[in-house]
Amino acid sequence: MLAKLQSRDALPSARELNRIRHLLVLAPAGTAVSSLPLQGVLGKTLARRRKKPVDLQKSPVSAETADGALVVWAMVDPKQPVFDQHTLLRKALALLLAEQPDTLHVAVAGAAAGRRMLAERAVYVAWINGIVLPRRRKKDDARPLKTIELWGHRSGDGFAPVRAVAAGNVLCRTLTVLPPNELTPGEYRRRIAVLARSQGWAREEYDFRRLKRMGAGAFCAVAQGSDEKDAAIVRLRYRPRGAKKTVALVGKGICFDTGGHNLKPARYMMGMHEDMNGSAVALGILLAATQAKLKVNIDCWLALAQNHLGPRAYKQNDIVTALDGTTIEVVHTDAEGRMVLADTLTLAARAKPQLIVDFATLTGSMHVAVGTRYSGIFATGEDIADRALRAGVETGERLCRFPMDEDYDSALDSAMADVKQCTLDGDADHILAARLLQRFTAKTPWIHMDLSAHGCKGGLGAVATDCTGFGVAWGAVFLKKYQ
């Protein structure tokens, strides 16, 4: 549950400041210290720490007032990248949220246009960091933020579009951190059903038996290793009145990935409950778009399964037939993501959307290429690639585009089948995975996001937790401009 927001146009008076216990003061770069709330305390704090007002653009400054209130000041340079602005706000708010207040006050100073920008960004960062993600401790004193009181800017809509994106991010992170014994494919499907009813989405499930009958051999090859046949591809539909375009969001939802017969060592199996993050990103974007009332039709396709080791699990040298008839030679059972996505992309393409966007924690190669502070994308056209990169800049969720030239396909040539699933060399595996997935898009315009930034130790940009929800804000902004 996101914190309740109250806002008012004026900055707090001296009398009102006396009742505030946790206050963040924000202003555009270059604002005179004398115009800020509690300027006397700030001036003394800067002098004592031998800092200048310009230093507030690099790192926040905190101080305790005479009556015990905690105040943090920061100055945001609108010319800086959004990622840097979010990082500064996250660090400033962390000083206040560490005390787990019930109510957080945010005061924005400066010109009116600047105050709105500061207010939107500060409220967003406060919303996504004021929650408590699920954890299972016998005694847990963590408390969520209940109220945000905003001073200096009043929004008639209560920042509804910002709140929608925050809700999508929180949903994504909440699902991603759940332990794998709680978020099995079956339990995930139940949660999705509840959410679909609450949001008015149409829902259709392609369960294991149905997919087997349909000939979805790539998906079923992965799912057949699980004792419980609870794997499924779930389709959710959002159809706002007046929408003219349809976008398919596709998410990899491997609720736990052992690696299968090519078993992962313990070091790399730890955390594999988060291999469903791509599906959580797609679901978070759908929630954000719904609550923001975006005028774009969305089909959300979630590939939910587990990659287990067992007598029925698929193995190296198996040849399976995908839903579109393509035969795939299995080379490595830990490349299961591209298998479940192959059939899910085929289903998405058959519905004839104008664009397909898929999200997956797909390859270790992407981690090697960019680390955990960027995610990589592949796109079938310059226009949609440029749109994707611009949305990354605008949201502070940074993307790097990778090549996807046709001559990479020779590495996937198979003597036994239409295509190899991957290679054992590991060279450019993120590119080879994208080349394989594109075969199943039926030449539909397509973006593939390899979510290397889904988890970043210490937080990333606006998000303070290791689990970042990367891609939700990007998707909401991308769809808004695409509608």
KOLBA-284610 format. One record per residue (C-alpha): residue number from 1; x, y, z; chain. Coordinates in pm, whole numbers. Layout:
<recs>
+-----+--------+--------+--------+--------+
: num :   east :  north :     up : cadena :
+-----+--------+--------+--------+--------+
: NUM :      X :      Y :      Z :      A :
...
+-----+--------+--------+--------+--------+
</recs>
This chain:
<recs>
+-----+--------+--------+--------+--------+
: num :   east :  north :     up : cadena :
+-----+--------+--------+--------+--------+
:   1 :      0 :      0 :      0 :      A :
:   2 :    147 :    333 :   -107 :      A :
:   3 :    154 :    620 :    140 :      A :
:   4 :   -136 :    866 :    141 :      A :
:   5 :    -45 :   1201 :    -19 :      A :
:   6 :   -155 :   1544 :    103 :      A :
:   7 :    -33 :   1860 :    -72 :      A :
:   8 :    -56 :   2235 :    -38 :      A :
:   9 :     76 :   2529 :   -237 :      A :
:  10 :    254 :   2718 :     41 :      A :
:  11 :    576 :   2634 :    218 :      A :
:  12 :    539 :   2558 :    590 :      A :
:  13 :    526 :   2856 :    823 :      A :
:  14 :    748 :   2884 :   1130 :      A :
:  15 :    460 :   2760 :   1343 :      A :
:  16 :    396 :   2465 :   1116 :      A :
:  17 :    766 :   2377 :   1111 :      A :
:  18 :    750 :   2327 :   1487 :      A :
:  19 :    524 :   2022 :   1449 :      A :
:  20 :    721 :   1858 :   1166 :      A :
:  21 :    954 :   1576 :   1275 :      A :
:  22 :   1092 :   1455 :    939 :      A :
:  23 :   1139 :   1709 :    661 :      A :
:  24 :   1304 :   1702 :    318 :      A :
:  25 :   1371 :   2046 :    168 :      A :
:  26 :   1431 :   2053 :   -208 :      A :
:  27 :   1516 :   2338 :   -441 :      A :
:  28 :   1652 :   2380 :   -794 :      A :
:  29 :   2026 :   2429 :   -825 :      A :
:  30 :   2131 :   2786 :   -759 :      A :
:  31 :   1846 :   2870 :   -520 :      A :
:  32 :   1952 :   3111 :   -244 :      A :
:  33 :   1983 :   2944 :     95 :      A :
:  34 :   1803 :   3242 :    249 :      A :
:  35 :   1482 :   3143 :     69 :      A :
:  36 :   1468 :   2790 :    209 :      A :
:  37 :   1282 :   2667 :    517 :      A :
:  38 :   1505 :   2655 :    826 :      A :
:  39 :   1774 :   2850 :    642 :      A :
:  40 :   1943 :   2940 :    969 :      A :
:  41 :   1995 :   2576 :   1064 :      A :
:  42 :   2115 :   2499 :    712 :      A :
:  43 :   2361 :   2789 :    711 :      A :
:  44 :   2516 :   2680 :   1040 :      A :
:  45 :   2531 :   2318 :    924 :      A :
:  46 :   2707 :   2409 :    599 :      A :
:  47 :   2956 :   2629 :    785 :      A :
:  48 :   3033 :   2362 :   1043 :      A :
:  49 :   3093 :   2101 :    771 :      A :
:  50 :   3289 :   2349 :    556 :      A :
:  51 :   3050 :   2306 :    268 :      A :
:  52 :   2899 :   2550 :     21 :      A :
:  53 :   2539 :   2562 :   -106 :      A :
:  54 :   2659 :   2422 :   -441 :      A :
:  55 :   2762 :   2104 :   -258 :      A :
:  56 :   2393 :   2029 :   -201 :      A :
:  57 :   2377 :   1932 :   -569 :      A :
:  58 :   2624 :   1648 :   -507 :      A :
:  59 :   2505 :   1509 :   -176 :      A :
:  60 :   2228 :   1593 :     71 :      A :
:  61 :   2299 :   1755 :    407 :      A :
:  62 :   2110 :   1665 :    723 :      A :
:  63 :   2078 :   1827 :   1064 :      A :
:  64 :   1876 :   1792 :   1380 :      A :
:  65 :   1690 :   2101 :   1496 :      A :
:  66 :   1685 :   2223 :   1854 :      A :
:  67 :   1355 :   2045 :   1918 :      A :
:  68 :   1477 :   1715 :   1774 :      A :
:  69 :   1336 :   1722 :   1420 :      A :
:  70 :   1543 :   1570 :   1139 :      A :
:  71 :   1580 :   1792 :    832 :      A :
:  72 :   1753 :   1708 :    503 :      A :
:  73 :   1833 :   1961 :    230 :      A :
:  74 :   1925 :   1893 :   -133 :      A :
:  75 :   1943 :   2095 :   -454 :      A :
:  76 :   1851 :   1928 :   -782 :      A :
:  77 :   2004 :   2040 :  -1112 :      A :
:  78 :   1736 :   1990 :  -1383 :      A :
:  79 :   2015 :   1980 :  -1644 :      A :
:  80 :   2156 :   1664 :  -1489 :      A :
:  81 :   2037 :   1323 :  -1617 :      A :
:  82 :   1720 :   1197 :  -1452 :      A :
:  83 :   1918 :    900 :  -1320 :      A :
:  84 :   2146 :   1137 :  -1127 :      A :
:  85 :   1850 :   1339 :   -997 :      A :
:  86 :   1680 :   1022 :   -877 :      A :
:  87 :   1999 :    903 :   -711 :      A :
:  88 :   2034 :   1229 :   -517 :      A :
:  89 :   1670 :   1214 :   -406 :      A :
:  90 :   1702 :    849 :   -305 :      A :
:  91 :   2004 :    927 :    -88 :      A :
:  92 :   1831 :   1228 :     67 :      A :
:  93 :   1515 :   1036 :    149 :      A :
:  94 :   1711 :    740 :    285 :      A :
:  95 :   1836 :    960 :    570 :      A :
:  96 :   1476 :   1027 :    672 :      A :
:  97 :   1319 :    690 :    597 :      A :
:  98 :   1587 :    517 :    806 :      A :
:  99 :   1396 :    641 :   1112 :      A :
: 100 :   1077 :    476 :    980 :      A :
: 101 :    851 :    777 :   1026 :      A :
: 102 :    476 :    745 :    989 :      A :
: 103 :    467 :   1084 :    815 :      A :
: 104 :    724 :   1239 :    584 :      A :
: 105 :    715 :   1608 :    492 :      A :
: 106 :    858 :   1731 :    162 :      A :
: 107 :    898 :   2103 :     90 :      A :
: 108 :    980 :   2219 :   -263 :      A :
: 109 :   1107 :   2573 :   -316 :      A :
: 110 :   1194 :   2782 :   -621 :      A :
: 111 :   1000 :   2886 :   -933 :      A :
: 112 :    660 :   2725 :   -998 :      A :
: 113 :    770 :   2512 :  -1297 :      A :
: 114 :   1067 :   2380 :  -1107 :      A :
: 115 :    857 :   2302 :   -801 :      A :
: 116 :    628 :   2073 :   -999 :      A :
: 117 :    921 :   1876 :  -1140 :      A :
: 118 :   1082 :   1846 :   -798 :      A :
: 119 :    752 :   1746 :   -639 :      A :
: 120 :    680 :   1471 :   -893 :      A :
: 121 :   1025 :   1318 :   -860 :      A :
: 122 :   1039 :   1345 :   -483 :      A :
: 123 :    693 :   1193 :   -435 :      A :
: 124 :    778 :    907 :   -672 :      A :
: 125 :   1100 :    824 :   -489 :      A :
: 126 :    923 :    849 :   -153 :      A :
: 127 :    640 :    622 :   -267 :      A :
: 128 :    859 :    342 :   -400 :      A :
: 129 :   1097 :    351 :   -102 :      A :
: 130 :    837 :    406 :    169 :      A :
: 131 :    705 :     50 :    142 :      A :
: 132 :    833 :   -264 :    311 :      A :
: 133 :    901 :   -555 :     76 :      A :
: 134 :    795 :   -902 :    193 :      A :
: 135 :   1029 :  -1089 :    426 :      A :
: 136 :    972 :  -1371 :    669 :      A :
: 137 :   1117 :  -1284 :   1009 :      A :
: 138 :    978 :  -1399 :   1343 :      A :
: 139 :   1008 :  -1044 :   1470 :      A :
: 140 :   1004 :   -762 :   1217 :      A :
: 141 :    984 :   -402 :   1331 :      A :
: 142 :    995 :   -254 :    980 :      A :
: 143 :    711 :     -7 :    921 :      A :
: 144 :    589 :    140 :    592 :      A :
: 145 :    548 :    511 :    539 :      A :
: 146 :    183 :    605 :    593 :      A :
: 147 :    159 :    969 :    483 :      A :
: 148 :    350 :   1212 :    261 :      A :
: 149 :    277 :   1580 :    323 :      A :
: 150 :    394 :   1791 :     30 :      A :
: 151 :    455 :   2163 :     72 :      A :
: 152 :    510 :   2415 :   -208 :      A :
: 153 :    310 :   2250 :   -487 :      A :
: 154 :    -46 :   2126 :   -503 :      A :
: 155 :   -148 :   1876 :   -768 :      A :
: 156 :   -514 :   1862 :   -863 :      A :
: 157 :   -489 :   1495 :   -963 :      A :
: 158 :   -284 :   1389 :   -662 :      A :
: 159 :      2 :   1296 :   -897 :      A :
: 160 :   -210 :   1007 :  -1028 :      A :
: 161 :     22 :    922 :  -1322 :      A :
: 162 :    323 :    917 :  -1089 :      A :
: 163 :    135 :    707 :   -837 :      A :
: 164 :     43 :    458 :  -1110 :      A :
: 165 :    408 :    404 :  -1202 :      A :
: 166 :    503 :    372 :   -835 :      A :
: 167 :    231 :    110 :   -786 :      A :
: 168 :    362 :    -87 :  -1084 :      A :
: 169 :    718 :    -75 :   -954 :      A :
: 170 :    612 :   -190 :   -607 :      A :
: 171 :    407 :   -477 :   -753 :      A :
: 172 :    705 :   -591 :   -959 :      A :
: 173 :    946 :   -583 :   -666 :      A :
: 174 :    698 :   -746 :   -427 :      A :
: 175 :    651 :  -1044 :   -657 :      A :
: 176 :   1020 :  -1073 :   -738 :      A :
: 177 :   1141 :  -1105 :   -379 :      A :
: 178 :    887 :  -1370 :   -277 :      A :
: 179 :   1054 :  -1704 :   -193 :      A :
: 180 :   1010 :  -1982 :   -450 :      A :
: 181 :    811 :  -2207 :   -219 :      A :
: 182 :    549 :  -1928 :   -198 :      A :
: 183 :    550 :  -1809 :   -559 :      A :
: 184 :    515 :  -2132 :   -750 :      A :
: 185 :    360 :  -2109 :  -1098 :      A :
: 186 :     29 :  -2221 :   -949 :      A :
: 187 :     36 :  -1961 :   -672 :      A :
: 188 :    149 :  -1696 :   -920 :      A :
: 189 :   -152 :  -1776 :  -1137 :      A :
: 190 :   -382 :  -1738 :   -836 :      A :
: 191 :   -234 :  -1399 :   -752 :      A :
: 192 :   -271 :  -1288 :  -1112 :      A :
: 193 :   -638 :  -1397 :  -1113 :      A :
: 194 :   -709 :  -1182 :   -806 :      A :
: 195 :   -529 :   -884 :   -958 :      A :
: 196 :   -708 :   -925 :  -1290 :      A :
: 197 :  -1048 :   -915 :  -1120 :      A :
: 198 :   -956 :   -603 :   -925 :      A :
: 199 :   -829 :   -420 :  -1236 :      A :
: 200 :  -1090 :   -536 :  -1484 :      A :
: 201 :   -852 :   -729 :  -1710 :      A :
: 202 :   -973 :  -1015 :  -1926 :      A :
: 203 :   -775 :  -1331 :  -1841 :      A :
: 204 :   -705 :  -1650 :  -2031 :      A :
: 205 :   -480 :  -1938 :  -1923 :      A :
: 206 :   -299 :  -2184 :  -2146 :      A :
: 207 :   -215 :  -2460 :  -1899 :      A :
: 208 :     33 :  -2742 :  -1955 :      A :
: 209 :   -218 :  -2985 :  -2101 :      A :
: 210 :   -360 :  -2728 :  -2339 :      A :
: 211 :    -13 :  -2622 :  -2454 :      A :
: 212 :     85 :  -2985 :  -2504 :      A :
: 213 :   -219 :  -3040 :  -2726 :      A :
: 214 :   -143 :  -2721 :  -2919 :      A :
: 215 :    213 :  -2835 :  -2991 :      A :
: 216 :    399 :  -2582 :  -2776 :      A :
: 217 :    696 :  -2815 :  -2743 :      A :
: 218 :    952 :  -2554 :  -2645 :      A :
: 219 :    755 :  -2433 :  -2342 :      A :
: 220 :    651 :  -2785 :  -2242 :      A :
: 221 :   1009 :  -2916 :  -2265 :      A :
: 222 :   1101 :  -2687 :  -1976 :      A :
: 223 :    779 :  -2733 :  -1779 :      A :
: 224 :    778 :  -3114 :  -1798 :      A :
: 225 :   1061 :  -3143 :  -1545 :      A :
: 226 :    834 :  -3026 :  -1262 :      A :
: 227 :    630 :  -3275 :  -1059 :      A :
: 228 :    339 :  -3034 :  -1041 :      A :
: 229 :    205 :  -2951 :  -1384 :      A :
: 230 :    110 :  -2600 :  -1278 :      A :
: 231 :    304 :  -2420 :  -1552 :      A :
: 232 :    102 :  -2201 :  -1787 :      A :
: 233 :    108 :  -1910 :  -2025 :      A :
: 234 :   -130 :  -1645 :  -1893 :      A :
: 235 :   -281 :  -1379 :  -2118 :      A :
: 236 :   -421 :  -1057 :  -1971 :      A :
: 237 :   -603 :   -799 :  -2181 :      A :
: 238 :   -647 :   -427 :  -2115 :      A :
: 239 :   -882 :   -252 :  -2358 :      A :
: 240 :   -941 :    116 :  -2281 :      A :
: 241 :  -1205 :    302 :  -2478 :      A :
: 242 :  -1061 :    498 :  -2769 :      A :
: 243 :   -733 :    307 :  -2799 :      A :
: 244 :   -610 :    255 :  -3155 :      A :
: 245 :   -284 :     61 :  -3109 :      A :
: 246 :   -215 :   -275 :  -2948 :      A :
: 247 :    111 :   -364 :  -2777 :      A :
: 248 :    197 :   -712 :  -2655 :      A :
: 249 :    404 :   -731 :  -2337 :      A :
: 250 :    575 :  -1068 :  -2290 :      A :
: 251 :    747 :  -1170 :  -1966 :      A :
: 252 :    969 :  -1462 :  -1871 :      A :
: 253 :    830 :  -1610 :  -1549 :      A :
: 254 :   1064 :  -1889 :  -1440 :      A :
: 255 :    971 :  -1910 :  -1073 :      A :
: 256 :   1285 :  -2108 :   -994 :      A :
: 257 :   1573 :  -2206 :  -1220 :      A :
: 258 :   1793 :  -2496 :  -1115 :      A :
: 259 :   1953 :  -2511 :  -1459 :      A :
: 260 :   1795 :  -2850 :  -1520 :      A :
: 261 :   2031 :  -3136 :  -1613 :      A :
: 262 :   2301 :  -2873 :  -1664 :      A :
: 263 :   2270 :  -2800 :  -1293 :      A :
: 264 :   2383 :  -2462 :  -1165 :      A :
: 265 :   2646 :  -2456 :   -888 :      A :
: 266 :   2517 :  -2324 :   -555 :      A :
: 267 :   2669 :  -1979 :   -606 :      A :
: 268 :   2472 :  -1924 :   -926 :      A :
: 269 :   2154 :  -2101 :   -818 :      A :
: 270 :   2116 :  -1870 :   -518 :      A :
: 271 :   1863 :  -1602 :   -608 :      A :
: 272 :   1708 :  -1794 :   -896 :      A :
: 273 :   1363 :  -1735 :   -753 :      A :
: 274 :   1406 :  -1394 :   -918 :      A :
: 275 :   1420 :  -1549 :  -1265 :      A :
: 276 :   1051 :  -1461 :  -1297 :      A :
: 277 :   1133 :  -1089 :  -1287 :      A :
: 278 :   1056 :  -1034 :  -1655 :      A :
: 279 :    696 :  -1141 :  -1597 :      A :
: 280 :    676 :   -913 :  -1293 :      A :
: 281 :    800 :   -620 :  -1502 :      A :
: 282 :    537 :   -686 :  -1770 :      A :
: 283 :    268 :   -715 :  -1501 :      A :
: 284 :    389 :   -396 :  -1331 :      A :
: 285 :    373 :   -205 :  -1659 :      A :
: 286 :     21 :   -334 :  -1720 :      A :
: 287 :    -86 :   -215 :  -1374 :      A :
: 288 :     77 :    126 :  -1426 :      A :
: 289 :    -87 :    169 :  -1768 :      A :
: 290 :   -426 :     69 :  -1630 :      A :
: 291 :   -414 :    302 :  -1331 :      A :
: 292 :   -280 :    587 :  -1549 :      A :
: 293 :   -563 :    516 :  -1799 :      A :
: 294 :   -329 :    508 :  -2098 :      A :
: 295 :   -508 :    489 :  -2434 :      A :
: 296 :   -331 :    183 :  -2570 :      A :
: 297 :   -455 :   -175 :  -2591 :      A :
: 298 :   -226 :   -415 :  -2405 :      A :
: 299 :   -197 :   -792 :  -2429 :      A :
: 300 :     22 :   -915 :  -2144 :      A :
: 301 :    162 :  -1267 :  -2194 :      A :
: 302 :    329 :  -1429 :  -1892 :      A :
: 303 :    530 :  -1751 :  -1934 :      A :
: 304 :    511 :  -1915 :  -1590 :      A :
: 305 :    708 :  -2233 :  -1520 :      A :
: 306 :   1000 :  -2378 :  -1325 :      A :
: 307 :   1320 :  -2533 :  -1462 :      A :
: 308 :   1368 :  -2844 :  -1252 :      A :
: 309 :   1595 :  -3146 :  -1263 :      A :
: 310 :   1417 :  -3482 :  -1271 :      A :
: 311 :   1345 :  -3797 :  -1471 :      A :
: 312 :   1113 :  -3611 :  -1709 :      A :
: 313 :   1326 :  -3300 :  -1747 :      A :
: 314 :   1444 :  -3212 :  -2095 :      A :
: 315 :   1809 :  -3279 :  -2172 :      A :
: 316 :   2094 :  -3196 :  -2408 :      A :
: 317 :   2052 :  -3321 :  -2765 :      A :
: 318 :   1672 :  -3340 :  -2735 :      A :
: 319 :   1501 :  -3200 :  -3041 :      A :
: 320 :   1170 :  -3031 :  -2965 :      A :
: 321 :    913 :  -2876 :  -3194 :      A :
: 322 :    799 :  -2525 :  -3104 :      A :
: 323 :    445 :  -2398 :  -3147 :      A :
: 324 :    518 :  -2247 :  -3488 :      A :
: 325 :    668 :  -2575 :  -3615 :      A :
: 326 :   1034 :  -2478 :  -3573 :      A :
: 327 :   1250 :  -2766 :  -3451 :      A :
: 328 :   1503 :  -2674 :  -3183 :      A :
: 329 :   1812 :  -2874 :  -3085 :      A :
: 330 :   1866 :  -2848 :  -2710 :      A :
: 331 :   2227 :  -2761 :  -2631 :      A :
: 332 :   2210 :  -2646 :  -2269 :      A :
: 333 :   1917 :  -2694 :  -2031 :      A :
: 334 :   2001 :  -2373 :  -1846 :      A :
: 335 :   1899 :  -2176 :  -2155 :      A :
: 336 :   1536 :  -2239 :  -2064 :      A :
: 337 :   1425 :  -1877 :  -2088 :      A :
: 338 :   1450 :  -1863 :  -2464 :      A :
: 339 :   1253 :  -2190 :  -2481 :      A :
: 340 :    949 :  -2069 :  -2286 :      A :
: 341 :    963 :  -1731 :  -2459 :      A :
: 342 :    970 :  -1890 :  -2806 :      A :
: 343 :    618 :  -2030 :  -2776 :      A :
: 344 :    491 :  -1730 :  -2579 :      A :
: 345 :    614 :  -1492 :  -2850 :      A :
: 346 :    442 :  -1709 :  -3111 :      A :
: 347 :    111 :  -1674 :  -2927 :      A :
: 348 :    163 :  -1299 :  -2886 :      A :
: 349 :    243 :  -1255 :  -3256 :      A :
: 350 :    -66 :  -1452 :  -3364 :      A :
: 351 :   -284 :  -1187 :  -3198 :      A :
: 352 :   -146 :   -933 :  -3451 :      A :
: 353 :    -25 :   -648 :  -3224 :      A :
: 354 :    151 :   -345 :  -3369 :      A :
: 355 :    450 :   -407 :  -3140 :      A :
: 356 :    585 :   -681 :  -2912 :      A :
: 357 :    805 :   -598 :  -2614 :      A :
: 358 :    951 :   -882 :  -2410 :      A :
: 359 :   1126 :   -871 :  -2074 :      A :
: 360 :   1355 :  -1139 :  -1935 :      A :
: 361 :   1642 :  -1201 :  -1698 :      A :
: 362 :   1784 :  -1397 :  -1987 :      A :
: 363 :   2163 :  -1414 :  -2013 :      A :
: 364 :   2476 :  -1392 :  -1803 :      A :
: 365 :   2640 :  -1238 :  -2108 :      A :
: 366 :   2440 :   -920 :  -2059 :      A :
: 367 :   2565 :   -897 :  -1701 :      A :
: 368 :   2921 :   -929 :  -1834 :      A :
: 369 :   2855 :   -665 :  -2099 :      A :
: 370 :   2696 :   -390 :  -1889 :      A :
: 371 :   2692 :   -504 :  -1526 :      A :
: 372 :   2385 :   -433 :  -1315 :      A :
: 373 :   2348 :    -59 :  -1371 :      A :
: 374 :   2213 :    -79 :  -1726 :      A :
: 375 :   1990 :   -323 :  -1908 :      A :
: 376 :   2040 :   -417 :  -2270 :      A :
: 377 :   1787 :   -395 :  -2551 :      A :
: 378 :   1753 :   -529 :  -2902 :      A :
: 379 :   1509 :   -381 :  -3152 :      A :
: 380 :   1397 :   -455 :  -3507 :      A :
: 381 :   1388 :    -92 :  -3624 :      A :
: 382 :   1569 :    235 :  -3570 :      A :
: 383 :   1252 :    425 :  -3483 :      A :
: 384 :   1141 :    197 :  -3200 :      A :
: 385 :   1500 :    163 :  -3079 :      A :
: 386 :   1530 :    542 :  -3056 :      A :
: 387 :   1197 :    563 :  -2873 :      A :
: 388 :   1312 :    299 :  -2629 :      A :
: 389 :   1641 :    473 :  -2557 :      A :
: 390 :   1469 :    811 :  -2510 :      A :
: 391 :   1226 :    656 :  -2261 :      A :
: 392 :   1527 :    524 :  -2072 :      A :
: 393 :   1679 :    870 :  -2051 :      A :
: 394 :   1347 :   1025 :  -1944 :      A :
: 395 :   1285 :    775 :  -1665 :      A :
: 396 :   1641 :    725 :  -1544 :      A :
: 397 :   1623 :    355 :  -1632 :      A :
: 398 :   1929 :    341 :  -1852 :      A :
: 399 :   1947 :    120 :  -2161 :      A :
: 400 :   2220 :     15 :  -2400 :      A :
: 401 :   2128 :   -107 :  -2749 :      A :
: 402 :   2310 :   -410 :  -2888 :      A :
: 403 :   2357 :   -528 :  -3247 :      A :
: 404 :   2150 :   -809 :  -3388 :      A :
: 405 :   2286 :   -862 :  -3738 :      A :
: 406 :   2179 :  -1163 :  -3942 :      A :
: 407 :   2526 :  -1313 :  -3979 :      A :
: 408 :   2521 :  -1408 :  -3609 :      A :
: 409 :   2273 :  -1682 :  -3708 :      A :
: 410 :   2548 :  -1907 :  -3840 :      A :
: 411 :   2645 :  -1989 :  -3480 :      A :
: 412 :   2299 :  -2141 :  -3431 :      A :
: 413 :   2309 :  -2367 :  -3738 :      A :
: 414 :   2213 :  -2725 :  -3650 :      A :
: 415 :   2279 :  -3044 :  -3844 :      A :
: 416 :   1978 :  -3212 :  -3682 :      A :
: 417 :   1713 :  -2939 :  -3643 :      A :
: 418 :   1606 :  -2605 :  -3782 :      A :
: 419 :   1808 :  -2420 :  -3519 :      A :
: 420 :   2022 :  -2471 :  -3211 :      A :
: 421 :   1891 :  -2336 :  -2883 :      A :
: 422 :   2232 :  -2178 :  -2804 :      A :
: 423 :   2601 :  -2266 :  -2820 :      A :
: 424 :   2839 :  -2398 :  -2555 :      A :
: 425 :   3098 :  -2132 :  -2634 :      A :
: 426 :   2920 :  -1849 :  -2456 :      A :
: 427 :   3042 :  -1589 :  -2704 :      A :
: 428 :   2783 :  -1312 :  -2755 :      A :
: 429 :   2514 :  -1530 :  -2599 :      A :
: 430 :   2291 :  -1226 :  -2534 :      A :
: 431 :   2297 :  -1153 :  -2908 :      A :
: 432 :   2240 :  -1516 :  -3009 :      A :
: 433 :   1945 :  -1535 :  -2769 :      A :
: 434 :   1792 :  -1229 :  -2932 :      A :
: 435 :   1847 :  -1373 :  -3280 :      A :
: 436 :   1674 :  -1695 :  -3172 :      A :
: 437 :   1377 :  -1514 :  -3015 :      A :
: 438 :   1321 :  -1297 :  -3320 :      A :
: 439 :   1239 :  -1609 :  -3523 :      A :
: 440 :    916 :  -1644 :  -3323 :      A :
: 441 :    786 :  -1287 :  -3363 :      A :
: 442 :    641 :  -1342 :  -3714 :      A :
: 443 :    823 :  -1026 :  -3830 :      A :
: 444 :    621 :   -811 :  -3589 :      A :
: 445 :    808 :   -495 :  -3476 :      A :
: 446 :    980 :   -607 :  -3158 :      A :
: 447 :   1190 :   -496 :  -2860 :      A :
: 448 :   1371 :   -742 :  -2636 :      A :
: 449 :   1496 :   -622 :  -2295 :      A :
: 450 :   1755 :   -836 :  -2116 :      A :
: 451 :   1713 :   -725 :  -1753 :      A :
: 452 :   2068 :   -722 :  -1619 :      A :
: 453 :   1970 :   -428 :  -1395 :      A :
: 454 :   1681 :   -608 :  -1226 :      A :
: 455 :   1900 :   -642 :   -917 :      A :
: 456 :   2173 :   -401 :   -812 :      A :
: 457 :   2339 :   -422 :   -472 :      A :
: 458 :   2270 :   -106 :   -272 :      A :
: 459 :   1995 :     16 :   -504 :      A :
: 460 :   1989 :    192 :   -838 :      A :
: 461 :   1863 :    535 :   -941 :      A :
: 462 :   1536 :    602 :   -759 :      A :
: 463 :   1520 :    263 :   -586 :      A :
: 464 :   1697 :    193 :   -257 :      A :
: 465 :   1653 :   -186 :   -248 :      A :
: 466 :   1868 :   -441 :   -429 :      A :
: 467 :   1560 :   -549 :   -623 :      A :
: 468 :   1501 :   -253 :   -854 :      A :
: 469 :   1184 :   -311 :  -1056 :      A :
: 470 :   1382 :   -185 :  -1355 :      A :
: 471 :   1168 :   -155 :  -1666 :      A :
: 472 :    833 :    -61 :  -1513 :      A :
: 473 :    883 :    317 :  -1526 :      A :
: 474 :   1042 :    276 :  -1870 :      A :
: 475 :    744 :     80 :  -1998 :      A :
: 476 :    488 :    328 :  -1865 :      A :
: 477 :    660 :    623 :  -2034 :      A :
: 478 :    727 :    429 :  -2356 :      A :
: 479 :    359 :    329 :  -2384 :      A :
: 480 :    238 :    681 :  -2305 :      A :
: 481 :    433 :    815 :  -2602 :      A :
: 482 :    340 :    520 :  -2822 :      A :
: 483 :    -38 :    541 :  -2768 :      A :
+-----+--------+--------+--------+--------+
</recs>
